[in-house]
Amino acid sequence: MKVKVLCRNPDDYVRETTRDIQRVPRNYDPKLHPFEVPREYTRALNATKLERVFAKPFVASLDGHRDGISCIAKHAKSLSTVLSGACDGEVKVWNLPRRECVRTIQAHEGFVRGICSRFCGTSFFTVGDDKTIKQWNMEPPGYGVQEEPINTILGKAVVTGVDHHQREAMFATCGQTVDIYDEQRSSPIRSFSWGVDSFSCVRYNPVETDLLASCASDRSVVLYDMRESTPLRKVVMQLRSNTLCWNPMEAYYFTCSNEDSNLYTYDMRYLKCPVTVHVDHVSAVLDVDYSPTGREFVSASFDKTIRIFPKDKGRSREVYHTKRMQHVICVKWSADNKYVLSGSDEMNIRLWKANASEKLGVMSSREKTAANYNKKLMEKFQHHPQVKRIARHRHVPRDVLKQKRQQTEMKEARRRKEQNVRKHSKPGSVPLVPEKEKHVVAVVE
């Protein structure tokens, strides 16, 4: 004789206090949930669609300059402060939370070619077409006091770029040569040159602080060590590189923006070929900047778009554009990894979200849980055709789409031509170099 007894222990389902989490009995046996995967796929598809619906990246526009923006710099210590230089020699200090200009300086005659903040954030440096290097106090002067630089250095030639050391009172400039200055001296303590007419950009390595790199007019990227008296090595490319940026988390890697509409990520230990070639722009890439995490970077192009690339992917994950925005000259990624700043020809600085569909402001715990759940679902089903198609689709301007089609046709024609040449070439002749290996012309030690 069998006797079945129901036994219910209140400790299994009753909370001890009202602040405890409700106990919900769940059985995770897959036999009891035969439709779990189809249900999750539907949720992932809906989450992907909603992400594209709520993708509104534009945050604000900072207007006040009377000429095109030539350079932007971040404050070394403050998230809310941004510096910008214009083509008319004017420098403005912006307060991002209030979205207003708090200070205006007529710094140079002609273009402001470069601007950077001191590592401690107490002052900043500007260089311009008037062959001067000026150091300014970050704090505005008192009422009625005229704006004057802390220090002014008169150079022998036009200075095209400036960057400050991460830990010491030293900064580097580039023009006809790459010069290393001590803040206490008016002449460079070291100068580097390698038979190059001029340099357009110089950047210190944020990890290995004695290393720096520059982009030269002879299509080369040159590496230096401040502890040495001569440059280390240089890599010559097919076309000229405009700017470069070091990865803040991986000391050996840097990315340079090129005139051939591509970006190239190099390992400085092996410069014979780039680690990754980033394609998607259709015109010259003018500026690049890494995120603080080192996982992504943002690029500005002459084709009037901004693109965000993962550091190890050849294709961009996001593209930003507006009808009014013209050629984008400079771009910066904010230090809190949430925003992107861009400066363009039509005198505006625009503030964008780094993640287009991210909700700004305070989120409740339920919103955070739902967002994390949807993110994991999209990662799980990211390779399914429907999810992948919706997640990758972006609207781009008509001119960009037309130029992209032309580039595709040109590449296809070039590939067919190479195949025909190989097919009709004589045995023993010199084979053509594949297209993917033509990025580097030479590496000079």
C-alpha positions in Angstrom: 0.0 0.0 0.0 1.5 3.4 -1.1 0.7 6.6 0.7 1.6 9.9 -1.0 2.0 12.8 1.3 2.4 16.5 0.3 5.0 18.2 2.3 5.5 22.0 2.0 8.2 23.6 4.0 7.6 27.3 4.4 11.4 27.9 4.5 11.6 26.9 0.8 9.3 29.7 -0.5 8.6 32.3 2.2 11.0 35.2 2.6 12.5 35.9 6.0 12.2 39.7 5.5 10.4 41.9 3.0 13.8 43.0 1.6 14.8 39.5 0.5 14.4 38.4 -3.1 11.4 36.3 -3.9 12.2 32.7 -4.3 11.0 31.4 -7.7 11.3 27.6 -8.3 12.6 26.9 -11.7 13.4 23.6 -13.5 16.0 24.1 -16.2 15.6 20.7 -17.8 15.6 21.3 -21.6 13.0 18.6 -22.1 10.5 20.9 -20.2 11.3 23.9 -22.5 11.2 22.7 -26.1 10.6 26.2 -27.5 13.3 28.0 -25.6 15.6 28.7 -28.6 12.9 29.9 -31.0 11.6 32.2 -28.2 15.1 33.6 -27.6 15.6 34.1 -31.3 12.4 36.1 -31.6 13.5 38.3 -28.6 17.0 38.8 -30.1 15.4 39.9 -33.5 13.1 42.3 -31.7 16.0 43.7 -29.6 18.0 44.2 -32.7 15.2 46.1 -34.4 14.5 48.2 -31.3 18.3 49.1 -31.1 18.2 50.5 -34.6 14.9 52.3 -33.9 16.4 54.1 -30.8 19.8 54.7 -32.5 20.0 58.5 -32.2 23.6 59.3 -31.7 23.6 63.1 -32.1 23.7 64.9 -28.7 24.6 68.5 -29.2 26.3 71.1 -31.4 28.8 73.7 -30.1 28.8 76.7 -32.3 30.7 80.0 -31.8 33.8 79.7 -34.0 33.9 82.1 -37.0 36.1 79.8 -39.1 36.6 76.0 -39.7 37.7 73.9 -36.8 41.3 72.8 -37.2 42.1 70.9 -34.0 40.5 69.6 -30.8 42.1 68.6 -27.5 40.8 67.0 -24.3 41.6 68.3 -20.8 44.1 65.9 -19.1 42.1 65.8 -15.8 38.6 67.2 -16.4 35.9 65.3 -18.4 33.8 68.5 -18.9 36.5 70.7 -20.5 37.4 70.6 -24.2 39.8 72.9 -26.1 39.3 73.8 -29.8 41.4 75.8 -32.3 40.1 77.4 -35.5 41.6 78.4 -38.9 41.4 82.1 -37.9 43.8 81.7 -35.0 41.1 81.6 -32.3 41.1 79.1 -29.4 38.0 78.4 -27.4 37.5 76.5 -24.1 34.2 74.7 -23.8 32.1 73.4 -20.9 30.4 70.3 -22.2 27.7 69.8 -19.5 26.5 73.4 -20.1 27.3 73.3 -23.8 28.8 76.8 -23.9 32.0 78.5 -24.5 33.6 79.8 -21.2 36.7 81.4 -22.7 38.0 82.8 -26.1 41.6 83.5 -26.9 43.1 85.1 -30.1 46.1 82.8 -29.9 47.8 83.0 -33.3 47.8 84.8 -36.7 46.6 82.3 -39.2 45.7 78.7 -38.6 45.9 77.0 -35.2 47.8 73.9 -36.3 47.9 72.0 -33.0 46.7 72.1 -29.4 47.4 69.9 -26.4 46.9 69.9 -22.6 49.7 69.5 -20.1 49.7 66.1 -18.3 48.6 67.7 -15.0 45.9 69.9 -16.7 47.2 73.3 -15.3 48.0 74.7 -18.8 47.9 74.0 -22.5 50.0 74.5 -25.6 49.1 75.9 -29.0 51.1 76.1 -32.3 50.2 78.1 -35.4 51.2 79.4 -38.8 52.9 82.4 -37.2 55.9 80.1 -36.2 55.2 80.4 -32.5 54.6 77.9 -29.7 52.5 79.4 -26.8 51.7 78.1 -23.4 48.5 79.3 -21.8 47.1 79.0 -18.3 44.1 76.8 -18.0 42.4 79.1 -15.5 41.0 82.3 -17.1 42.5 85.6 -16.0 40.8 87.9 -13.5 38.3 90.6 -14.4 39.9 93.4 -16.4 43.2 91.5 -16.9 44.4 91.1 -20.5 44.8 87.5 -21.8 48.6 86.8 -22.1 50.4 83.5 -22.6 52.6 82.1 -19.9 55.5 81.5 -22.3 56.1 82.1 -26.0 58.7 80.4 -28.1 59.5 81.7 -31.6 60.5 78.9 -34.0 62.5 79.0 -37.2 59.7 77.5 -39.4 56.0 76.8 -39.3 55.1 74.3 -36.6 52.3 71.8 -37.7 51.8 69.7 -34.6 52.4 69.5 -30.8 52.0 66.8 -28.1 52.9 66.7 -24.4 54.8 64.0 -22.5 52.6 61.9 -20.3 54.7 62.3 -17.1 57.4 64.9 -17.5 57.6 68.7 -18.3 58.5 68.1 -21.9 56.7 68.4 -25.2 57.3 67.6 -28.9 56.6 69.6 -31.9 56.8 68.9 -35.6 57.4 71.0 -38.7 60.6 70.8 -40.8 62.0 68.6 -38.0 60.7 66.8 -34.9 61.9 68.8 -31.9 61.8 67.9 -28.2 61.4 70.9 -25.8 61.9 71.3 -22.1 59.3 73.7 -20.7 62.0 75.7 -19.0 64.0 76.3 -22.2 63.3 78.3 -25.4 65.3 76.1 -27.7 64.8 72.4 -28.4 66.9 69.9 -26.4 66.9 67.4 -29.2 65.9 67.5 -32.9 65.3 64.5 -35.2 65.3 64.5 -39.0 65.6 61.8 -41.6 65.9 63.6 -45.0 62.2 64.6 -44.9 60.8 68.0 -46.0 58.1 68.3 -43.3 56.1 66.5 -40.7 52.3 66.8 -40.2 51.7 65.0 -36.9 53.6 63.9 -33.8 52.3 61.7 -30.9 53.8 60.4 -27.7 53.2 56.8 -26.7 50.9 56.9 -23.6 52.3 53.6 -22.2 56.0 53.6 -23.2 56.4 57.3 -22.7 59.9 57.7 -24.2 58.6 56.6 -27.6 57.0 58.8 -30.1 55.9 58.7 -33.8 55.4 61.2 -36.6 53.8 61.3 -40.0 56.1 62.7 -42.7 55.5 64.3 -46.1 57.5 61.6 -48.0 54.6 59.1 -47.2 56.4 57.6 -44.2 55.7 57.0 -40.5 58.8 57.5 -38.4 59.4 56.1 -34.9 61.6 57.8 -32.3 63.1 57.1 -28.9 63.9 60.1 -26.8 66.8 58.2 -25.2 68.5 57.8 -28.6 70.1 60.5 -30.8 68.7 59.3 -34.1 65.2 58.0 -35.2 64.6 54.2 -34.7 62.9 53.2 -38.0 60.4 54.3 -40.6 57.8 52.6 -42.8 57.1 54.1 -46.3 53.6 53.6 -47.6 51.8 54.1 -50.9 50.2 57.4 -50.0 50.8 60.0 -47.3 49.5 59.5 -43.7 47.8 62.5 -42.2 47.7 61.6 -38.5 48.3 58.7 -36.1 47.2 57.6 -32.7 48.8 55.0 -30.2 46.6 52.4 -28.6 46.4 53.4 -24.9 46.3 49.8 -23.7 48.7 48.0 -26.1 52.0 49.8 -26.2 53.2 48.4 -29.5 50.2 49.2 -31.7 49.3 52.4 -33.5 46.8 53.3 -36.2 47.5 55.9 -38.9 44.9 57.6 -41.2 45.9 57.6 -44.8 45.1 59.6 -48.0 44.0 56.4 -49.7 40.7 56.4 -47.6 42.0 53.5 -45.4 43.4 53.3 -41.9 46.3 51.0 -41.0 47.0 49.4 -37.7 50.7 48.5 -37.2 52.7 46.6 -34.7 55.9 48.6 -34.3 57.9 45.4 -33.9 56.9 44.2 -37.3 56.4 47.0 -39.8 56.6 45.0 -43.1 52.8 44.7 -43.3 50.0 46.2 -41.3 48.2 44.1 -38.7 44.8 45.3 -39.9 43.6 47.4 -42.8 40.4 49.3 -42.0 38.3 50.1 -45.0 34.9 51.8 -45.4 35.7 55.5 -46.0 35.5 56.7 -49.6 37.8 59.7 -49.3 41.0 60.7 -47.4 41.0 60.0 -43.7 42.1 63.1 -41.8 42.1 62.2 -38.1 41.9 59.2 -35.8 41.6 58.8 -32.0 41.4 55.7 -29.7 38.9 55.1 -27.0 40.3 54.9 -23.4 39.7 51.1 -23.4 41.8 50.6 -26.5 39.2 48.4 -28.1 37.8 50.8 -30.6 38.8 54.0 -32.4 37.0 56.8 -34.3 38.0 58.3 -37.6 37.2 61.5 -39.4 37.2 61.7 -43.1 37.0 64.2 -46.0 33.8 62.3 -47.2 31.8 64.1 -44.4 31.4 61.1 -42.2 32.7 59.8 -38.9 33.2 56.0 -38.4 33.8 53.9 -35.4 36.0 50.8 -35.9 36.8 47.9 -33.6 40.6 47.7 -33.4 40.8 44.2 -34.9 38.1 44.5 -37.5 38.4 45.7 -41.0 34.9 47.1 -41.2 33.3 49.9 -39.2 30.5 49.2 -36.7 29.0 52.7 -36.9 28.9 55.7 -39.2 27.7 59.2 -38.3 26.7 62.0 -40.6 24.4 64.9 -40.9 23.1 67.1 -43.8 24.9 70.2 -42.6 28.2 68.6 -41.6 31.0 69.2 -44.1 34.5 67.8 -44.3 35.4 66.5 -40.8 38.9 67.7 -39.9 39.4 66.5 -36.3 37.9 64.0 -33.9 38.3 63.0 -30.3 37.0 60.2 -28.0 36.0 61.4 -24.5 37.9 60.1 -21.5 34.8 58.4 -20.0 34.3 56.3 -23.2 30.8 57.6 -23.7 31.1 60.4 -26.3 32.8 61.4 -29.5 33.6 65.0 -30.4 34.1 66.1 -34.1 35.1 69.4 -35.6 34.3 70.2 -39.2 34.6 72.8 -41.9 31.4 74.6 -41.2 32.6 76.0 -37.8 30.7 73.5 -35.6 31.9 71.0 -32.9 29.4 68.1 -32.6 29.0 65.8 -29.7 27.9 62.2 -30.5 27.2 59.1 -28.4 29.8 56.4 -28.7 27.1 53.8 -28.6 24.3 55.2 -30.8 21.4 53.4 -29.0 22.6 53.9 -25.4 20.1 55.7 -23.1 21.5 58.8 -21.4 20.7 59.6 -17.8 20.0 57.4 -14.7 18.6 53.9 -15.4 16.6 51.8 -13.0 17.7 48.3 -12.1 15.0 46.8 -14.3 16.2 48.8 -17.3 19.8 47.8 -16.7 18.8 44.1 -16.4 16.7 44.3 -19.6 19.5 46.1 -21.5 22.1 43.5 -20.4 19.7 40.6 -21.3 19.0 42.0 -24.8 22.8 42.6 -25.4 23.6 39.0 -24.5 20.7 37.8 -26.8 22.1 39.8 -29.7 25.6 38.5 -29.1 24.2 34.9 -29.1 22.3 35.3 -32.4 24.6 37.8 -34.1 25.5 35.4 -36.9 21.9 34.6 -37.9 21.1 36.1 -41.3 18.1 38.2 -40.3 19.8 39.6 -37.1 23.1 40.2 -38.9 21.4 42.1 -41.8 19.4 44.4 -39.5 22.4 45.1 -37.2 24.8 45.9 -40.0 22.5 48.1 -42.1 23.3 51.8 -42.1 22.0 54.7 -44.1 24.7 56.7 -45.8 24.6 59.9 -47.9 24.0 59.4 -51.6 27.5 60.7 -52.6 29.2 58.2 -50.3 27.1 55.3 -51.7 28.0 56.3 -55.3 31.7 56.6 -54.5 31.6 53.2 -52.7 30.1 51.6 -55.8 32.8 53.2 -58.0 35.5 51.9 -55.7 34.1 48.4 -55.8 34.0 48.5 -59.7 37.6 49.7 -59.8 38.8 47.0 -57.5 37.0 44.3 -59.5 38.5 45.6 -62.8 41.9 45.7 -61.2 41.5 42.1 -60.0 40.4 40.9 -63.5 43.4 42.7 -65.1 45.8 41.0 -62.7 44.2 37.6 -63.4 44.6 38.2 -67.2 48.2 39.2 -66.8 49.0 36.1 -64.8 47.2 34.0 -67.3 49.1 35.3 -70.3 52.5 35.8 -68.6 55.5 33.7 -69.7 56.9 31.0 -67.4 59.7 32.4 -65.1 58.5 36.0 -65.3 58.2 38.1 -62.2 54.8 37.5 -60.5 52.6 40.5 -59.6 52.4 41.4 -56.0 48.9 40.7 -54.6 46.8 43.7 -53.8 46.8 43.1 -50.1 50.6 43.2 -49.9 51.0 46.6 -51.7 50.3 48.8 -48.7 54.0 49.1 -47.5 56.6 50.3 -50.0 59.7 50.0 -47.7 60.8 49.6 -44.1 64.0 51.6 -43.2 65.9 50.7 -40.1 
